[in-house]
Amino acid sequence: MEKFETVEVQSDVLILGGGMAACGAAVEAAFWAKKNGKKVVLVDKASMDRSGAVAMGLSAINQYVGVKDGQNTIKDYVDYVRNDLMGITREDLVANIARHVDSTVHLFEKWGLPIWKDKEGKYVHEGRWQLMINGESYKVIVAEAAKNALGAENVYERVFITEPLVEEGRCVGAVGFSVRENKFYVFKAKSVIAAMGGAVHVFKPRSGGEGLGRSWYPPFNSGASAYFTIKAGAEMTCQEVRFIPVRFKDAYGPVGAWFLLFKSIATNGLGEDYMQTRRPELEKWKPYGMVKPVPANLRNWLMMLDVKDGKGPIYMRTEQAIGAIVAKTSDPKERKQKLKEVESEAWEDFLDMTISQAILWAATNTMPEEKPSEIAACEPYFIGSHSGASGAWLSGPEDIAPKEYFWGYTNMTTIQGLFAAGDASGASSHKFSSGSHAEGRIAAKSAVRYAVENPNMPKIDNAKIEALKERILRPLELFENHKGETTDADVNPNYIRPKQYLFRLQKLMDEYAGGVSTNFTTSEKLLNKGLELLELLKEDSEKLGAGTLHELLRCWENIHRTWQAEAHMRTILFRDETRWPGYYFRSDRPAMKDDWKVFANCTYHPNEKKWEMIKRPILSIY
C-alpha cells in the first residue's frame, strides 16, 4: 500500500464510463455545468476513443425514430419495445429516450459521422428504426466531441472504478486505481452518473481455445455498472432479462444488415425456414408471439427448437439474398456491377464493426454470394441498451412518468445523487448506441441540477477510504507475500489467479443458470444449487491474487461479474415463470403467467448484507 499514491479529485458532477452513454453525459453536463459554474470530471477504464460497445465501430445506428420526418411516433417506438420485451418495459423511460434520440443522431452527423443518404438526400434505412452509416470511426468521432466539451484536464483514462462512496444514503463519489501507475484514486462529487457498460463473460463463451475471450459484446465490459449500483444499495430491475443474440458463428458477426437490408432468411440444415415451419409455437406465447416483428427471444426460441431436434446447422442464406437483389436487374453488365456493389457492402458490414468475421470468411474460403454461413445463439450477456433490460430502477421524467415512477430527478436511482444511463439503466431497452448517448444527456442534465440544488455534501470518513484502499489492493499483497512458496506461481494454496477464478464462475453459470451447454435451460433446483456454489466462490474471491496491475484489474472485474451473476440467479428464481424463451427457459415453470406481468426487482442492503426481492407493477402511459 505504501507504494501507491492516493490521488483525490473533487468535482461537482462525476461521470463514470467512457462509452456512448458517458460521452452523451459529458457533452450535456459540460454545457449545463458551464452555465452554473460547476466542474465535471469523467473517469474511464480504457481510452475513450475506443471504449465501450461501439469500440470497433458499427455499420448502423439502430434507434432513429424520425418524428419530424413523419415516419413514426413516440408511441410507435414504445409499442415496439414493449412487444419485444414480452410486455415488461418502463414506457416512460423508453418514451423519454425516443423523443430525444433524433437530435442526438443529428449531432453525430454534425460532428462528422457519415450517414448513408439516397439520391434525394434522405437517410437510408436498414429497417424501420435503423440508419446505415460508415461507422468504423463512429466512437472516435463521438469521443472527440465529449473530450472537447469537458477539456482534457477533466478526463481520467485508464482508471478502473471499483467501489461507490455512499454517506448518509447519498452517493458522493467513487474509488478506483490506475491500470498504468501505482495510484489509488478517490473521486468526490455532489452527483455521480454510472455509465460503465454491461457484462460479458459471466457465462462460459461458445468460443474456447484460440478463440477464448471472443464475444459479441465487448469482452472488457465486466459488470461494473451493476456492481456499482448494487453495492451503493440501489434498487435493480430486470436482472433476469439477459440477452442472447444470434450471430454469425465463431466470430460473432452481427446479422442485422443481412435480415433487414439484404432481406435474407435463415434456414436449418434441411433448408427449412424455421420461422415458417415453427410458426404454431408462437401461439403459445400470445399476445407477443403474434406481433410484428416477432420478439427477438421468440425468434431465438424457434431456432433453438430446430437445433434441439437435430436439424442444425443453422444458416444465413447469404447466397439467396444476394442472388435475389442482383436478379432485379436484367441487363448482364448492370447485374455484374450490382453483384460487385452488394458483395462489397456485405464485406464492409463486417469491416465496419466485426473485422474478425471478415477474417473468418476469408480463412474458410467463404464467398457470401456463393454459399451460406452458419449462425448460432451466443452465450448470455447483460446489456440494458439492446434486447436485454437489466440495470438500475430509475426515476422517470416528471411530465410523463406515473407518480409511482418519479422521485425528484429524471434517471436518478433509488440512491440520492446516483444517476444511471446506457447499460446501467434498466427496463428501457432498444436504445442501442444513439439512445444510450441520448440517455446520457438526459441523466447529465438531471445530475447537474442535483449538484446545483444539493451543494452541501456529507463528510466522507477517511478511515473508510483507507479500508477500501487496503481491500482493493489486497490481491497484490497476497500474491507478493506467497508467490515464492511454490515452484509454479499459478498453483498456490494461499491465493487463486484471476483466470482460474473466471473459469470457475463461467462453469458454474453455464451449468446452473442456463448457459450454452444446457441449451439455456435452468430450474429452481439448479438455481438453488448454483447459488450454494456461488457462496463458496465468493469466499474464494477474498483470496484472489494479482502479480501486476493488469491482474489486479482482472481480479476486480471478476468480483464485479460475480455480483451480476448473483443478482441474475436470484431474480430468475424469484420470477416464477418462463417469459423469455430463447433467452432462458425454466423447465419447471415452462409458460408465462398473468400474475407475473410485473417487474421483478431486487435490492442488496449493504449494512444487513442481505438481498430483498420486490414486485413492481407495470404502469402504462399509452
C-alpha positions in Angstrom: 0.0 0.0 0.0 2.8 2.4 0.7 3.9 2.2 -2.9 0.5 3.6 -4.0 0.0 7.3 -4.0 -3.5 8.4 -3.1 -4.9 11.0 -5.5 -8.0 12.9 -4.5 -10.1 14.6 -7.2 -13.1 16.8 -6.4 -15.8 17.8 -8.8 -19.5 18.7 -8.8 -20.5 16.0 -11.3 -18.7 12.7 -11.7 -19.2 10.6 -14.9 -18.1 7.0 -14.7 -17.5 5.3 -18.0 -16.3 6.2 -21.5 -18.9 4.6 -23.8 -21.8 6.1 -25.7 -23.8 7.0 -22.6 -20.8 8.5 -20.8 -20.0 10.6 -23.9 -23.5 11.8 -24.1 -23.4 12.7 -20.5 -20.1 14.6 -21.0 -21.4 16.8 -23.7 -24.6 17.7 -21.9 -23.1 18.0 -18.4 -20.4 20.3 -19.7 -23.0 22.6 -21.2 -25.1 23.0 -18.1 -22.2 23.0 -15.7 -20.6 26.0 -17.5 -23.9 27.9 -17.1 -23.9 27.1 -13.4 -20.2 27.4 -12.6 -19.8 23.7 -11.9 -17.0 21.3 -12.6 -17.5 17.9 -14.4 -15.0 15.0 -14.3 -15.1 11.8 -16.4 -13.3 8.6 -15.5 -12.8 5.8 -18.0 -11.3 2.4 -17.5 -10.0 2.5 -21.1 -9.3 5.2 -23.7 -12.5 7.0 -24.7 -11.7 6.8 -28.4 -12.2 3.1 -28.4 -14.1 2.5 -25.2 -17.5 0.7 -24.8 -19.7 -1.3 -27.1 -19.0 0.8 -30.2 -15.3 0.4 -29.8 -14.7 -1.4 -33.1 -17.3 0.6 -34.9 -20.8 0.0 -36.2 -22.5 -0.3 -39.6 -25.8 1.1 -38.4 -27.5 3.4 -35.9 -30.2 1.2 -34.5 -32.5 3.9 -33.0 -33.8 6.7 -35.1 -37.5 7.5 -34.7 -37.9 10.1 -37.4 -40.7 12.0 -35.6 -40.2 15.3 -37.5 -40.0 13.4 -40.8 -43.5 12.0 -40.1 -42.1 8.4 -40.3 -43.1 7.3 -36.8 -44.5 8.5 -33.4 -43.0 8.1 -29.9 -45.9 5.7 -29.2 -44.9 3.6 -32.2 -41.4 3.1 -30.7 -42.8 2.4 -27.2 -45.1 -0.2 -28.7 -42.2 -1.9 -30.5 -40.1 -2.0 -27.3 -42.9 -3.3 -25.1 -43.7 -6.1 -27.5 -40.1 -7.1 -28.0 -39.7 -7.4 -24.2 -42.8 -9.5 -23.8 -44.7 -6.7 -22.1 -42.0 -5.9 -19.5 -40.8 -2.3 -20.0 -40.8 1.2 -18.4 -42.8 3.1 -21.0 -41.9 6.4 -19.5 -38.2 5.9 -19.8 -38.4 4.5 -23.3 -40.6 7.4 -24.5 -38.2 9.9 -22.9 -35.2 8.5 -24.8 -37.3 8.2 -28.0 -38.3 11.8 -28.0 -34.7 13.0 -27.7 -32.8 10.5 -29.8 -33.2 12.1 -33.2 -31.5 15.2 -32.0 -28.5 13.1 -30.9 -28.3 11.5 -34.3 -28.2 14.9 -35.9 -25.4 15.8 -33.6 -23.4 12.8 -34.8 -23.8 13.9 -38.3 -22.8 17.5 -37.4 -19.6 16.1 -35.8 -18.7 14.2 -39.0 -20.3 10.8 -38.9 -21.1 9.7 -42.5 -24.8 8.6 -42.6 -25.9 7.0 -45.8 -28.3 9.1 -47.9 -30.2 8.3 -51.1 -30.3 10.4 -54.3 -33.0 12.7 -52.7 -30.8 13.4 -49.7 -32.9 11.2 -47.3 -31.4 8.8 -44.8 -31.0 5.2 -46.0 -32.8 2.9 -43.5 -31.6 -0.6 -42.8 -35.0 -1.3 -41.1 -37.8 0.8 -39.7 -35.7 2.2 -36.9 -32.2 1.8 -38.2 -29.9 4.1 -40.3 -27.0 2.8 -42.4 -23.6 4.5 -41.6 -20.0 4.3 -42.5 -19.2 3.7 -38.8 -15.6 2.4 -38.4 -14.7 5.7 -36.7 -18.1 6.2 -35.0 -16.8 6.0 -31.5 -13.7 8.2 -32.2 -16.0 10.9 -33.6 -18.4 10.8 -30.6 -15.5 10.6 -28.0 -13.7 13.6 -29.6 -16.8 15.8 -29.0 -17.1 14.6 -25.4 -13.4 15.3 -24.7 -13.6 18.7 -26.3 -16.6 19.6 -24.2 -15.0 18.6 -20.9 -11.4 19.6 -21.5 -8.5 17.2 -21.3 -7.7 18.1 -17.7 -11.1 16.7 -16.6 -10.8 13.3 -18.3 -9.1 10.5 -16.4 -8.4 7.5 -18.6 -7.0 4.0 -17.7 -8.6 4.3 -14.2 -10.7 1.4 -13.0 -13.6 2.3 -10.7 -14.1 -0.4 -8.1 -16.4 0.9 -5.3 -19.1 3.6 -4.7 -18.7 6.1 -1.9 -22.0 6.4 0.0 -22.6 8.6 3.0 -25.9 9.2 4.8 -27.8 7.5 1.9 -26.2 9.6 -0.8 -23.7 8.7 -3.4 -20.8 11.2 -3.1 -18.1 9.6 -5.3 -16.1 6.6 -6.2 -12.7 5.0 -5.6 -10.5 3.1 -8.0 -7.0 2.6 -9.2 -4.9 3.3 -12.3 -4.1 0.4 -14.5 -0.8 2.1 -15.6 0.6 3.7 -12.5 0.7 2.9 -8.7 -2.1 5.4 -8.0 -5.2 4.9 -5.9 -7.9 7.4 -6.8 -10.6 9.0 -4.7 -13.2 10.9 -6.7 -15.6 13.1 -4.6 -18.7 14.7 -6.2 -22.1 16.1 -5.4 -23.7 13.8 -8.0 -22.5 10.7 -9.8 -23.5 9.2 -13.2 -22.9 5.4 -13.6 -22.4 4.6 -17.3 -19.8 1.8 -17.2 -21.5 -0.7 -19.5 -23.0 -4.1 -19.1 -21.4 -7.5 -18.6 -19.9 -10.2 -20.7 -18.0 -13.4 -19.8 -20.3 -14.1 -16.8 -21.2 -17.3 -18.7 -18.9 -19.6 -20.4 -18.5 -18.4 -24.0 -19.0 -20.6 -27.1 -15.5 -19.8 -28.2 -12.7 -21.7 -26.5 -9.1 -22.4 -27.1 -7.6 -20.0 -29.6 -10.9 -18.1 -29.6 -11.0 -17.7 -25.8 -12.4 -14.3 -24.9 -14.1 -13.7 -28.2 -17.6 -12.4 -27.7 -20.3 -10.3 -29.4 -20.5 -7.7 -26.7 -17.1 -6.2 -25.7 -15.0 -8.6 -23.6 -13.8 -5.8 -21.4 -17.3 -5.0 -20.1 -17.4 -6.8 -16.8 -20.5 -5.7 -14.9 -19.0 -2.5 -13.3 -22.3 -0.6 -13.7 -24.3 -3.4 -12.0 -21.8 -3.8 -9.2 -21.5 -0.1 -8.5 -25.3 0.4 -8.3 -25.9 -2.8 -6.4 -23.2 -2.0 -3.8 -24.5 1.5 -3.4 -27.8 0.0 -2.3 -29.8 1.0 -5.4 -32.9 -1.0 -6.4 -32.2 -3.0 -9.6 -34.7 -4.2 -12.2 -34.9 -6.9 -14.9 -31.8 -8.7 -13.7 -33.3 -11.9 -15.2 -33.6 -10.4 -18.7 -30.2 -11.3 -20.1 -29.7 -11.1 -23.9 -28.7 -13.9 -26.2 -28.0 -12.6 -29.7 -28.0 -14.8 -32.7 -24.8 -14.0 -34.6 -22.6 -15.5 -37.3 -20.9 -18.5 -35.7 -17.5 -18.3 -34.0 -16.6 -14.7 -35.0 -19.9 -13.2 -33.7 -20.6 -11.0 -36.8 -23.9 -9.2 -36.5 -26.9 -10.3 -38.6 -29.0 -7.1 -38.7 -27.8 -5.9 -42.1 -28.5 -9.4 -43.6 -32.0 -9.7 -42.3 -33.1 -6.0 -42.7 -31.1 -4.5 -45.5 -30.4 -7.6 -47.7 -33.7 -9.3 -46.8 -32.0 -12.6 -46.2 -33.7 -15.5 -44.4 -32.2 -18.2 -42.1 -32.8 -21.9 -42.6 -32.0 -25.1 -40.8 -29.6 -27.7 -42.2 -32.5 -29.2 -44.2 -33.2 -25.9 -45.9 -36.4 -25.2 -43.9 -37.3 -21.7 -42.9 -37.9 -22.3 -39.2 -39.8 -19.0 -38.8 -42.4 -20.6 -41.0 -42.2 -24.3 -40.0 -42.3 -23.5 -36.3 -44.9 -20.8 -36.5 -47.5 -22.8 -34.5 -45.2 -22.5 -31.5 -45.8 -18.7 -31.4 -49.4 -19.4 -30.4 -48.2 -20.5 -27.0 -46.7 -17.1 -26.3 -49.7 -14.8 -27.1 -50.1 -11.9 -27.4 -46.4 -11.3 -28.1 -46.0 -14.3 -30.4 -48.5 -12.7 -32.8 -46.9 -9.2 -33.1 -44.7 -8.0 -35.9 -41.7 -8.1 -35.7 -41.7 -11.3 -33.7 -39.8 -10.6 -30.4 -36.1 -11.4 -30.6 -36.3 -14.0 -27.9 -39.0 -15.9 -29.7 -37.1 -15.8 -33.0 -34.2 -17.3 -31.0 -36.5 -19.9 -29.5 -37.8 -21.2 -32.8 -34.2 -21.6 -34.0 -33.2 -23.4 -30.8 -36.1 -25.9 -31.1 -34.7 -26.9 -34.5 -31.2 -27.3 -33.1 -32.6 -29.4 -30.3 -34.3 -31.6 -32.8 -31.1 -32.2 -34.6 -31.9 -30.0 -37.6 -28.8 -27.9 -37.5 -26.6 -26.3 -38.5 -28.5 -23.0 -38.9 -27.6 -21.0 -42.0 -27.9 -17.4 -43.1 -28.8 -17.7 -46.7 -26.4 -15.0 -48.0 -26.2 -16.5 -51.5 -30.0 -16.4 -51.9 -30.3 -12.8 -50.6 -27.5 -11.6 -52.9 -29.0 -13.5 -55.8 -32.4 -12.0 -55.3 -31.0 -8.5 -55.2 -29.0 -9.0 -58.4 -31.9 -10.7 -60.2 -33.9 -7.5 -60.1 -31.6 -6.1 -62.8 -32.0 -7.7 -66.3 -29.0 -6.2 -68.1 -26.0 -8.5 -67.8 -23.5 -5.6 -67.4 -25.6 -3.9 -64.8 -26.1 -7.3 -63.0 -22.3 -7.7 -62.8 -21.9 -4.2 -61.4 -24.7 -4.8 -58.9 -23.1 -8.0 -57.8 -19.9 -6.2 -57.1 -21.7 -3.5 -55.1 -23.7 -5.9 -52.9 -20.7 -8.1 -52.4 -18.7 -5.0 -51.3 -21.5 -3.9 -48.9 -21.6 -7.5 -47.4 -17.9 -7.4 -46.5 -18.0 -3.7 -45.4 -20.7 -4.6 -42.9 -18.1 -6.7 -41.0 -15.1 -4.5 -41.7 -17.0 -1.6 -40.1 -17.7 -3.4 -36.9 -16.6 -7.0 -36.6 -13.3 -7.4 -38.5 -12.8 -11.0 -37.1 -15.9 -12.1 -39.1 -14.4 -10.9 -42.4 -11.1 -12.7 -41.4 -13.1 -15.9 -40.7 -14.9 -15.7 -44.0 -11.5 -15.3 -45.8 -9.9 -18.1 -43.7 -12.8 -20.6 -44.6 -13.0 -19.6 -48.3 -16.5 -18.3 -47.8 -17.8 -16.2 -50.6 -21.2 -14.9 -49.4 -22.6 -14.8 -52.9 -21.8 -18.4 -53.4 -22.6 -20.3 -50.2 -24.4 -19.7 -46.8 -22.8 -19.0 -43.5 -23.5 -20.6 -40.1 -25.3 -18.6 -37.4 -25.8 -19.6 -33.8 -27.0 -18.3 -30.4 -24.3 -16.7 -28.4 -23.8 -17.1 -24.7 -25.8 -14.8 -22.4 -24.9 -11.1 -21.9 -26.2 -8.4 -19.5 -27.0 -5.3 -21.5 -29.7 -2.8 -20.9 -29.3 -1.0 -24.1 -30.1 -3.7 -26.6 -32.7 -6.5 -26.4 -31.9 -7.2 -22.7 -33.2 -5.0 -20.0 -31.0 -5.4 -16.8 -30.0 -2.3 -14.9 -30.9 0.1 -12.1 -34.5 1.1 -11.3 -34.7 4.8 -12.2 -36.9 7.8 -11.7 -38.8 8.7 -14.8 -39.4 12.2 -16.4 -41.8 14.3 -14.3 -44.0 15.3 -17.2 -44.9 11.8 -18.4 -43.9 9.3 -15.7 -46.6 7.9 -13.4 -46.2 9.3 -9.9 -45.0 6.0 -8.6 -42.1 6.1 -11.1 -40.9 9.7 -10.2 -38.9 10.7 -7.2 -37.4 14.1 -7.9 -34.8 13.8 -10.7 -35.0 12.1 -14.0 -32.7 9.0 -14.3 -31.8 9.0 -10.6 -31.6 5.6 -9.0 -33.2 5.0 -5.6 -29.9 6.3 -4.0 -29.8 10.1 -3.7 -27.2 11.6 -6.1 -26.6 8.5 -8.1 -27.8 8.5 -11.7 -27.6 5.9 -14.5 -27.6 5.7 -18.2 -27.0 3.3 -21.1 -26.4 -0.3 -20.0 -26.5 0.9 -16.3 -30.2 1.7 -16.6 -32.9 -1.0 -16.6 -36.2 -1.7 -18.2 -35.6 0.8 -21.1 -34.3 -1.5 -23.8 -33.6 -0.8 -27.5 -31.8 2.4 -27.0 -28.6 1.0 -28.7 -25.8 3.5 -29.4 -27.8 6.6 -30.2 -30.4 6.1 -27.5 -27.6 5.4 -24.9 -26.0 8.7 -25.9 -29.3 10.5 -25.6 -30.0 8.9 -22.2 -26.5 10.0 -21.1 -27.5 13.6 -22.0 -30.8 13.2 -20.1 -29.1 11.9 -17.0 -26.4 14.6 -17.1 -28.9 17.4 -17.2 -30.5 16.0 -14.1 -27.2 15.3 -12.4 -26.1 18.9 -12.8 -29.4 20.2 -11.5 -29.0 17.9 -8.5 -25.5 19.2 -7.8 -26.8 22.8 -8.0 -29.7 22.1 -5.7 -27.7 20.0 -3.2 -24.4 21.8 -2.8 -23.7 20.6 0.8 -22.1 17.1 0.9 -21.9 14.8 3.8 -18.3 14.3 5.1 -16.6 11.3 3.8 -14.9 9.2 6.5 -11.2 8.9 5.8 -11.0 5.6 7.7 -13.5 4.2 5.3 -11.4 5.3 2.3 -8.2 3.7 3.8 -10.1 0.5 4.4 -11.3 0.5 0.8 -7.7 1.1 -0.4 -6.4 -1.8 1.7 -9.2 -4.1 0.4 -8.8 -3.1 -3.3 -5.0 -3.6 -3.3 -5.1 -6.8 -1.2 -4.6 -9.1 -4.2 -1.2 -7.6 -5.0 -0.1 -8.0 -1.4 -1.4 -11.6 -1.2 0.4 -12.6 -4.3 3.7 -10.9 -3.3 3.7 -12.5 0.1 3.1 -16.0 -1.1 4.4 -16.4 -4.7 7.7 -17.9 -3.6 6.1 -20.8 -1.7 5.5 -22.9 -4.8 7.6 -23.6 -7.9 4.6 -22.7 -10.2 3.1 -19.3 -9.4 -0.3 -20.5 -10.7 -0.5 -23.3 -8.2 -0.6 -22.0 -4.6 -2.8 -22.8 -1.6 -2.8 -19.1 -0.5 -4.4 -17.5 -3.5 -6.3 -18.0 -6.7 -5.3 -16.3 -10.0 -8.0 -14.3 -11.8 -8.2 -16.5 -14.9 -8.7 -19.6 -12.7 -11.5 -17.8 -10.8 -13.1 -16.7 -14.1 -13.3 -20.3 -15.4 -15.0 -21.4 -12.2 -17.6 -18.6 -12.4 -18.3 -19.3 -16.0 -18.6 -23.1 -15.5 -21.0 -22.5 -12.6 -23.2 -20.1 -14.5 -23.2 -22.2 -17.6 -24.3 -25.4 -15.9 -26.7 -24.0 -13.2 -28.1 -20.7 -14.7 -28.9 -21.8 -18.2 -25.9 -21.4 -20.4 -24.9 -22.8 -23.8 -24.2 -26.3 -22.6 -27.7 -26.7 -21.1 -29.5 -25.2 -24.1 -30.2 -22.1 -21.9 -32.4 -24.2 -19.6 -32.5 -24.0 -15.8 -34.9 -24.7 -12.9 -35.4 -24.0 -9.2 -33.3 -26.9 -8.1 -30.4 -25.9 -10.5 -30.6 -22.3 -9.4 -30.5 -23.1 -5.7 -27.5 -25.4 -6.2 -25.8 -22.7 -8.3 -26.4 -20.1 -5.5 -24.9 -22.5 -3.0 -21.8 -22.9 -5.1 -21.6 -19.2 -5.7 -21.4 -18.5 -2.0 -18.3 -20.7 -1.9 -16.9 -18.9 -4.9 -17.5 -15.6 -3.2 -15.5 -16.8 -0.2 -12.6 -17.6 -2.6 -12.8 -14.2 -4.1 -11.2 -12.9 -0.9 -8.2 -14.9 -1.9 -7.7 -13.6 -5.4 -4.1 -12.8 -6.1 -2.5 -10.4 -8.6 1.0 -10.2 -9.8 0.6 -7.0 -11.8 -1.7 -4.0 -12.1 -3.3 -5.7 -15.1 -4.1 -8.8 -13.0 -5.4 -6.6 -10.2 -7.8 -5.2 -12.9 -8.8 -8.8 -13.8 -9.4 -9.7 -10.1 -11.9 -6.8 -9.7 -13.6 -7.5 -13.0 -14.3 -11.0 -11.7 -15.7 -9.7 -8.5 -18.0 -7.4 -10.4 -19.1 -10.3 -12.6 -19.9 -12.4 -9.5 -22.3 -9.8 -8.2 -24.0 -9.5 -11.5 -24.3 -13.3 -11.6 -25.9 -13.4 -8.1 -28.4 -10.8 -9.0 -29.3 -12.7 -12.1 -29.8 -16.1 -10.5 -31.8 -14.7 -7.6 -34.1 -12.9 -10.0 -34.7 -15.8 -12.3 -35.5 -17.8 -9.2 -37.9 -15.1 -8.0 -39.8 -14.8 -11.3 -42.0 -17.9 -11.1 -42.5 -18.4 -14.8 -40.8 -18.5 -18.2 -41.4 -15.2 -20.0 -38.4 -15.1 -22.4 -37.8 -18.5 -24.0 -34.9 -18.0 -26.3 -33.1 -16.0 -23.5 -33.7 -18.6 -20.8 -36.1 -21.4 -20.2 -37.3 -22.6 -16.7 -38.0 -26.3 -17.3 -40.1 -26.4 -14.0 -42.1 -23.3 -15.0 -42.4 -23.6 -18.8 -45.1 -21.0 -19.5 -45.9 -17.3 -18.9 -48.3 -16.4 -16.0 -50.6 -13.4 -16.0 -49.8 -12.6 -12.4 -46.1 -12.3 -13.3 -46.6 -9.5 -15.8 -44.7 -7.3 -13.4 -41.2 -6.0 -12.8 -39.0 -8.4 -10.8 -36.7 -6.1 -8.8 -34.0 -6.6 -6.2 -32.1 -4.6 -3.7 -28.9 -5.5 -1.8 -28.8 -3.9 1.6 -25.1 -3.4 2.4 -25.5 -2.8 6.1 -27.5 -6.0 6.6 -25.7 -7.9 3.8 -28.9 -9.4 2.5 -31.0 -9.3 -0.7 -34.6 -8.1 -0.9 -36.8 -9.3 -3.8 -39.6 -6.9 -4.9 -42.5 -7.0 -7.3 -43.3 -3.6 -9.0 -46.4 -3.0 -11.1 -46.2 -2.2 -14.8 -47.8 1.2 -15.4 -48.5 2.2 -18.9 -48.6 5.8 -20.3 -50.0 4.7 -23.7 
